[in-house]
Structures are given as C-alpha cells and as structure tokens.
Amino acid sequence: MSIPKKTRGAAAAPVAALATAVLLLLSGCGQDPQSQGPSASPASAGADSSANPKTPATAAAPDSTAAGTTGAVPATPSGPDTAMDENMTQLLQLHTQLKTDLGSAYSDAWIEDNQLHVAVTTPEAEAAVTEAGAVPYLTQFTADQLKDAVDAFKTWLGTDSAPKVQLHWLGTSGRTGSITVRVPADQVQPLTDAVATQQPTGAVKVIVEESSGLATPLATNGP
C-alpha cells in the first residue's frame, strides 16, 4: 500500500492518518490503491492455473522476460513512488522525534508540500522545529489542552443543559486551536447555539458541521 503523492495546493494530510498508511506499507499489507488490482507475488502468480485442473498445460506461456527465472514476477525498479514513500517515512520519524523533544509545547502536526509542519506554543519550541528541518507554526493551545477541551465537551454533552445530539465525528486541530464536531443536519443549529451560549470548552473554539454519514471514531490532528 503506497501513500498518495502530495502535490502543491492539495489539502494538508494529518500525520496520524499518514502514520497508519506507512505502517501498512512497511509491513507489506494491503493492496496498492493506485493500482488496478491486487499486488502480484510469485506465490499468487500461478494460483489460477493450479486451482483449475481443467486448464490445459499450454495455457500459460513461459516467462521469457527474465533470464534464469521461470514464473517469477520481475522486481519493480525504484522510481518516484519509492522515493516518495521513503521521504514520507523520514518525515514521520522526524515528527515522532520532535513530538518527544518538544514535550508540552507540542500541539499538532501535518504534512503539506512534502514538508513536515509542526504547531507549537512557545518561541523556543518554534526555534527547535526550524533547527530540526521542519516548518514551525506558533499556536495557542497544546495537544494536552485540546484533549482536556474534548473531555470537557463530551462531559457537557451528557448533561441536561446540552441539546440531545448524535455525535458522528469529533476532531481537534492544533493549527486552528479548535474542535470540530459533525452531527445530523437538524442538530447543527441547536448545538451551535448551545455551544455559543454555554462555552463548554472555554477558550477552545467548537465548530459544528453537518455530518454526511454514520458515526466514525474520534479523530485527532484534523485539518
């Protein structure tokens, strides 16, 4: 499974989602979404003919493309996709290191234009990000503060003062210092009004959007 190429002007990719994709890539799991079919392997190359005893032995043509190999799939040469995958892996490793080094000053991270962007809350952390070769972004809230705001919001939803809603999705963004929630269309305005009046998350902004589907797990590092 390969990571889609990043092009200038495209939406920023959350680091958490890309990390999952790279882990699948490194473990060799899954199917390449860029291809039209499952990835080939020597074990699967002859599976169809062996599974059907009625298939004539002459149906499969001998492999004449590689000297000294019969029935083996030729190795794919290195190309732009391989270089992109390696670059993405390096960026994710840099993110892991910076998140540890920055400690409580870390807020969020995303990959845009093939560069790692890191949101931090102090000038010292901003300088450290620059020195490490990433792009710093000074923001207001740390990752821990955003997590506390999420907990406060979910607790508030369970009280009588909050409107009854079906929470389909919830994500945080250190870049904008906000929480985004998605609910059914008829619940957007009641929840928006209640949040504006009661401010359950304090200074952390809550953005209420219309959901386009069923509930999904809690998301972090949102755009």
C-alpha positions in Angstrom: 0.0 0.0 0.0 1.6 3.3 -1.0 0.9 6.8 0.2 -0.7 9.0 -2.5 1.6 11.6 -3.9 1.4 15.1 -2.4 1.0 17.9 -4.8 1.2 21.7 -4.1 -2.2 23.2 -3.3 -3.7 20.0 -2.1 -5.2 19.7 1.4 -2.7 19.1 4.2 -2.5 15.5 5.3 -2.9 14.7 9.1 0.2 13.0 10.5 -1.9 10.4 12.3 -3.6 9.1 9.2 -0.3 9.0 7.2 1.4 7.1 10.0 -1.2 4.4 9.7 -0.7 4.2 6.0 3.1 4.0 6.3 2.9 1.2 8.9 0.8 -0.8 6.4 3.3 -0.1 3.7 6.3 -1.2 5.8 4.5 -4.4 6.8 3.6 -5.2 3.2 -0.1 -5.4 3.9 -3.0 -4.5 1.7 -3.4 -3.5 -1.9 -1.9 -0.6 -3.6 -4.8 1.9 -4.1 -3.0 3.4 -7.1 -3.1 0.1 -8.9 -6.0 -1.6 -10.8 -5.7 -4.9 -9.0 -4.0 -6.7 -6.1 -0.3 -6.6 -5.9 1.4 -9.6 -7.5 3.7 -12.1 -5.9 5.4 -15.3 -7.0 3.1 -17.3 -4.8 0.0 -15.9 -6.4 1.2 -15.7 -10.0 0.3 -19.3 -10.8 -2.6 -19.8 -8.4 -5.3 -19.6 -11.0 -3.9 -22.4 -13.3 -3.1 -24.7 -10.4 -6.6 -24.3 -8.9 -8.4 -25.3 -12.1 -7.3 -28.8 -13.2 -9.2 -28.4 -16.5 -6.9 -25.7 -17.7 -4.6 -27.0 -20.4 -0.9 -27.1 -19.6 -0.2 -24.9 -22.7 -2.5 -22.1 -21.5 0.3 -20.4 -19.5 3.1 -19.0 -21.7 6.7 -19.5 -20.5 8.3 -16.4 -19.0 10.9 -15.1 -21.5 11.4 -11.7 -19.9 13.9 -12.6 -17.2 16.9 -14.9 -17.7 17.2 -17.6 -15.2 13.7 -17.1 -13.7 10.6 -19.1 -14.6 7.2 -17.9 -13.4 8.7 -15.3 -11.1 7.5 -11.7 -11.1 10.2 -9.2 -12.2 11.3 -6.8 -9.5 9.8 -3.3 -9.8 12.6 -0.8 -10.3 12.9 2.1 -7.9 11.0 5.2 -9.1 9.3 8.3 -7.9 6.8 6.4 -5.8 9.6 4.7 -3.9 11.3 8.0 -3.3 8.1 9.5 -2.1 7.4 6.6 0.3 11.0 7.0 1.8 10.5 10.7 2.2 7.2 10.2 3.9 8.7 7.7 6.3 11.5 10.1 7.1 9.0 12.9 7.8 7.0 10.7 10.1 10.2 9.7 12.0 11.1 13.3 12.4 7.6 14.0 13.7 7.9 11.3 16.3 11.3 12.7 17.5 10.1 16.3 17.6 6.9 15.3 19.5 9.1 13.7 22.2 11.6 16.6 22.3 9.0 19.4 22.4 7.1 17.9 25.2 4.2 20.1 26.5 4.9 22.7 23.9 3.8 20.4 21.1 0.3 21.0 19.7 -0.2 19.3 16.3 1.5 18.4 13.0 0.6 17.9 9.4 2.4 17.2 6.1 2.0 19.8 3.3 4.0 20.3 0.1 6.2 17.3 1.2 7.3 19.2 4.4 6.5 18.5 8.0 4.7 21.4 9.7 4.6 21.4 13.5 2.3 23.6 15.6 3.9 24.7 18.9 3.1 27.1 21.7 6.4 28.7 22.6 9.1 30.6 20.7 11.7 28.2 22.0 9.8 25.2 20.5 9.4 27.2 17.3 13.2 27.6 17.0 13.7 23.9 17.7 11.3 22.9 15.0 13.2 25.1 12.5 16.5 23.7 13.5 15.3 20.2 13.0 14.3 21.0 9.4 10.5 21.2 9.8 8.2 24.2 9.4 7.1 25.7 12.7 3.6 27.2 13.4 3.0 29.2 16.5 -0.4 28.4 18.0 -2.3 29.0 21.3 -3.2 25.6 22.7 -1.1 22.5 23.4 -2.2 19.0 22.5 -3.0 18.3 26.2 -5.1 21.4 26.4 -7.1 20.4 23.3 -7.6 16.9 24.8 -8.9 18.4 28.0 -11.3 20.5 25.9 -12.5 17.4 24.2 -13.1 15.7 27.5 -15.0 18.8 28.8 -17.2 18.9 25.7 -18.1 15.2 25.9 -18.9 15.6 29.6 -21.1 18.6 28.8 -23.0 16.6 26.1 -24.0 14.2 28.9 -25.6 16.9 31.0 -29.2 18.2 30.9 -28.1 21.6 29.8 -26.8 20.3 26.4 -29.0 19.5 23.5 -29.5 15.9 22.6 -27.4 15.2 19.6 -26.0 12.2 17.7 -22.2 12.9 17.5 -21.0 11.4 14.3 -17.4 12.7 14.3 -15.1 14.8 16.5 -11.6 16.0 15.7 -9.1 18.5 17.0 -6.8 20.9 15.2 -3.8 22.5 16.9 -3.3 24.7 13.9 -6.6 26.5 14.4 -6.9 25.8 18.1 -10.4 24.3 17.7 -12.6 21.2 18.0 -14.7 20.2 15.0 -17.8 18.1 15.5 -20.3 16.7 13.0 -23.9 16.0 13.7 -27.1 15.4 11.6 -28.3 18.4 9.7 -31.3 19.2 12.0 -29.0 19.2 15.1 -26.4 21.6 13.7 -28.1 24.9 14.7 -29.3 23.8 18.2 -25.8 22.6 19.1 -24.1 25.7 17.6 -26.4 27.9 19.7 -25.9 25.9 22.9 -22.1 26.0 22.5 -22.1 29.7 21.9 -24.2 30.4 25.0 -22.6 27.9 27.4 -19.0 27.7 26.1 -18.3 24.2 27.5 -14.7 24.2 26.2 -13.7 27.6 27.4 -11.4 29.5 25.0 -11.2 26.5 22.6 -13.5 27.1 19.7 -16.1 24.4 18.8 -17.0 24.2 15.1 -20.3 22.4 14.4 -20.7 20.9 10.9 -23.3 18.8 9.2 -22.5 15.2 9.1 -22.5 13.4 5.7 -22.6 9.8 7.1 -22.6 7.5 10.0 -20.6 7.8 13.2 -16.8 7.4 13.0 -14.1 7.1 15.7 -12.7 10.2 17.5 -10.2 11.9 15.2 -7.1 13.9 16.1 -4.7 16.1 14.1 -7.5 17.3 11.9 -7.0 19.9 9.3 
